[in-house]
Amino acid sequence: MAEPLAPSPSRTYSLRSLVQLGAMQRLLAFGALILLLVVFSLASPNFFQFDNLVGILIATTVNGVLALGVTFVIITGGIDLSIGTVMTLAAVMTGVFVTNWHLPVWLGVVGGLATGTVAGLVNGTIISKLKVPPFIATLGILNIARGLALVFSDKRPIYFSDTPVFTDVAMGSVLGRLSPYLEIPNLVLVLFGAAVIASLVLSKTSLGRYTFALGSNEEATRLSGVDVDSWKMAVYSVGGLFAGLAGVLIAARLNSAQPSLGLGYELDAISAAVIGGTSLSGGEGSILGTVIGAFIISTLTNGLRILSVPQEWQTVMTGIIVIFAVYADILRRKRA
């Protein structure tokens, strides 16, 4: 295997500058989140109530888990538009395994996770082996997953009425047993647990190192003797795994698998990653920033809803924030 190419001093300085500027953007994103909390608390006495804050946590869970997976993909310089409908397909397959086939709940959960992982692997294979651009490949899988969800569900919601433990485990509260002031659903803990695992994978494993390498300079990584295609397939599989987890969580939260759900979730997930400092140009991003970005979106949506701002204007505000985040990324890369 060839020795990795040594970075030039100018390249090393540029990467160091990008890391510093990325940390600054994450700090700014956290400041923006605090500012939103303060503004909405002053604007409405109902915002900073415990039940509403728990509602924000719950609303962040699914989008946050999706955003964790897409962060890996975007860091490589790719994109995944299929995560929303893959999430739906994973939820439907969980319902098929648990409700229709009467399999144990844990096996249905594994089936949902496997569904997402396989979809991600297919994405990665099409992109790496067939050289189809990520935008087109994942757009195709988006439609395939959407169609399969309708086929396997027979176009009808699948309910978990016969397996209440599935919803109880997710919406129950382990922390609430310790203190009545900590009635936070377990699925929120799943988000934070998944974020910790994703952060460790991204920062401490070979997968994480090659994820950044692919986004920084794919050709140089290939010339260093790295099997770029295999690592790219692995990255998209990880993105699919998180989409599968999001599917299991949303099914438990709604106590049903809704085959028509999913479109639009991918945009919120990508927005969360970008707002948190993940660069659409690749080579830069962090799990902490993505989690902050996900909370910014859910906090903004919740606050505007409490203030009775129409849904369409909530979407407009999210779009403006995303454009600003991308423009900020362009400026800091020029500075670097």
Disulfide bonds with the S-S distance in Angstrom:
none
